[in-house]
């Protein structure tokens, strides 16, 4: 009860401070180092999303096998949830530039793969490095939020989306210019190396001597965290589906060209950036659970439209709506969760919830690849739409009920 009162107090203080809110640029200045790391993740996955059709052709795999390779490769993301705390203890204040640099190195092998084994190993490298960086950067942002008593998650996740969209668009143009995966990922390496320099110098949060050590995972409020993990799982699955399969859907189902196919993930990144940067404006003013519910309804409708679209224009609109809706779900859910745990619990809670949520990177590729192989990509995107509607209709109300019960 004390923690919930503290959360309410945090919200009331944030509301009182709205008259003197810092500008978005000031918010970005406060979190510029982890923001550079979020941008690095966006550059890597934006390029990969726009290159999926070419990479798939390069490795000569069918949809189901391709999905299985991505699923196995996603083991790296789960491993990252456990490696992130270890890496932070080892590298301390250097953790962000070290892991961002590792992401840069991981961008190189994927352009050279020629078979299922090579694709899987390259994807593991990309997943484990970017997953570790994701956990560390989220923990940094959450700590800064607790210090400033302001929401910064939407802004920093928006930086990821801007970088993702720019990378996907640039990759589409490069493909039209007949630049292959090797050249494109070499360019990514240079961009990521620059972001590594920008991410350096972030201080690590230190526990005050004499305070209690971090709690064990068993002490976490799982009645609240489990629904949050499921919401994040569906959000990641929807995001991954558009990242990894929208270009293929546009090019195969609707006969779009290379640049036209790349517009699928580009629109996802752009609309997610718009949603998240807009979310930064009202993040301290609107209930997160209300936003999450309507966002899932919008995203589910967009995914359904993309699934049934008879032409490219409607498919673009569907992917844009899906990105706009899903954009705020992850940062809003992380932000809501961060206020219901103590300072000592926060990094542990983010890591443990992320382990469960990252199951999306196993379920998503198998779901999309399996349904696409057995039926079509239209059916696969329809399944994503249905999962988002379940979040809005079931999980958000359940989380609201449990939050109220905890407050009693």
C-alpha positions, 0 to 999 in steps of 0.5 A, spaced: 500 500 500 505 504 501 508 503 494 502 505 491 501 511 495 508 513 493 506 512 486 500 516 487 504 521 490 509 521 484 503 522 479 500 528 483 507 531 483 508 530 476 501 533 475 503 539 479 509 540 475 506 541 468 506 548 469 514 548 469 515 542 464 522 542 461 522 542 454 522 536 450 529 538 448 531 538 455 528 532 456 533 529 451 539 532 454 537 529 460 537 522 457 542 523 451 547 517 452 541 512 453 538 515 447 544 514 443 543 507 444 536 506 443 538 510 436 543 504 435 538 499 436 533 502 431 539 503 426 540 495 426 533 493 426 531 498 421 536 496 416 534 488 417 527 489 416 527 493 410 532 487 407 528 481 409 526 480 402 533 480 400 536 476 406 531 471 405 532 470 398 540 470 399 539 464 404 534 460 400 529 458 405 522 457 405 517 461 410 517 456 415 524 455 415 526 462 415 521 463 421 524 457 425 531 460 424 529 467 427 526 463 432 532 460 434 536 466 433 531 470 438 535 465 444 540 471 444 534 476 446 533 471 452 540 470 454 541 478 454 536 478 459 540 474 464 547 477 461 545 484 462 546 485 469 552 481 469 555 485 463 553 491 468 557 489 474 563 487 469 563 494 465 560 499 470 560 506 467 562 503 460 556 499 459 553 503 454 558 504 449 561 497 450 554 494 448 553 499 443 559 497 440 558 490 440 551 491 436 555 495 431 560 489 430 554 484 430 551 488 424 557 485 419 556 478 419 548 478 417 550 481 410 555 475 408 550 469 410 548 464 405 544 458 409 540 457 415 546 456 420 549 462 418 543 466 418 541 463 425 548 465 428 548 472 425 541 473 428 543 470 435 549 475 435 544 481 433 539 479 438 544 478 444 547 484 443 541 489 442 537 485 447 542 487 452 543 494 450 535 494 450 535 492 458 541 496 460 538 503 456 531 502 459 534 501 466 538 507 465 532 511 463 527 508 469 533 511 474 533 518 470 525 518 471 525 516 478 530 522 479 527 527 475 520 525 477 518 525 469 516 520 464 522 519 459 520 512 456 516 515 450 521 520 448 527 515 448 523 509 445 521 515 440 528 516 438 529 508 437 523 509 432 526 515 428 532 511 427 529 505 425 524 509 420 531 513 417 535 506 417 529 502 413 528 508 408 535 509 407 536 501 406 530 501 401 533 507 397 540 503 397 536 496 395 533 500 389 541 503 387 543 495 387 547 496 393 547 489 397 546 487 404 554 487 405 554 494 403 548 496 407 550 493 413 557 496 412 554 502 412 550 501 418 557 499 422 559 506 421 553 509 423 553 505 429 560 506 431 558 514 431 553 512 436 557 508 440 561 515 441 555 518 443 553 513 448 559 514 452 560 517 459 553 515 462 554 514 470 552 508 473 547 509 479 550 507 485 546 504 491 547 508 498 552 505 503 548 502 508 541 501 504 538 494 503 541 490 497 536 489 491 531 484 493 530 477 490 525 476 484 520 472 489 519 479 492 516 482 486 509 484 485 508 478 480 500 479 480 501 486 477 508 484 473 505 478 470 499 482 466 504 487 464 509 482 461 503 479 457 502 486 454 509 487 452 509 480 449 503 482 444 506 489 443 513 486 441 510 480 437 506 485 433 512 490 432 516 484 430 511 482 425 511 488 422 518 489 422 520 482 419 514 481 415 511 487 412 516 488 406 515 481 404 507 482 405 508 488 400 512 485 395 509 478 395 502 479 396 501 486 393 507 486 388 511 492 391 518 493 388 524 494 393 523 501 395 515 500 396 516 494 400 521 498 405 516 503 406 512 498 410 517 498 416 519 505 414 512 507 416 512 503 422 518 507 424 515 513 422 508 513 425 511 509 432 516 516 432 510 520 432 506 516 437 512 516 442 514 523 441 506 525 442 506 520 448 512 524 451 507 530 451 501 527 455 505 521 459 504 525 465 497 527 464 493 521 462 492 514 465 497 509 462 492 503 462 487 508 458 492 509 453 494 502 452 487 500 451 485 504 446 492 504 442 491 496 442 485 497 439 488 502 434 494 497 432 489 491 432 485 495 427 491 497 423 494 490 422 487 487 420 487 493 415 494 491 412 492 483 412 485 484 408 488 490 404 486 489 396 492 494 394 498 497 396 495 504 399 490 501 404 496 496 406 500 502 407 495 505 411 494 499 415 501 499 417 501 506 419 495 505 424 498 499 427 505 503 428 501 509 431 497 505 436 503 500 438 508 505 439 506 507 446 504 501 449 511 498 451 514 505 454 507 506 457 507 499 460 514 500 462 513 507 465 507 504 469 510 498 472 516 502 474 512 506 479 509 500 482 516 497 484 521 500 489 528 503 487 532 497 489 526 492 485 526 496 478 532 493 474 530 486 477 523 487 475 525 490 468 530 484 466 525 479 469 519 482 465 523 483 459 525 475 459 517 473 459 516 479 454 521 477 449 518 470 448 515 474 443 521 473 439 520 466 439 512 466 438 512 471 433 517 468 427 514 461 428 507 464 428 508 468 422 512 463 418 507 457 420 501 461 418 504 464 412 507 457 410 500 454 411 495 459 409 498 466 407 501 472 410 494 475 410 492 470 415 498 471 419 497 479 420 490 477 422 492 473 427 496 479 430 490 483 430 486 478 434 492 478 439 492 486 440 484 486 441 485 480 446 490 485 450 485 491 450 479 486 452 482 482 457 489 484 459 488 491 460 482 490 465 485 485 469 491 489 470 486 495 472 483 490 477 489 488 480 492 495 481 485 497 485 486 491 489 493 492 491 491 500 493 486 497 498 
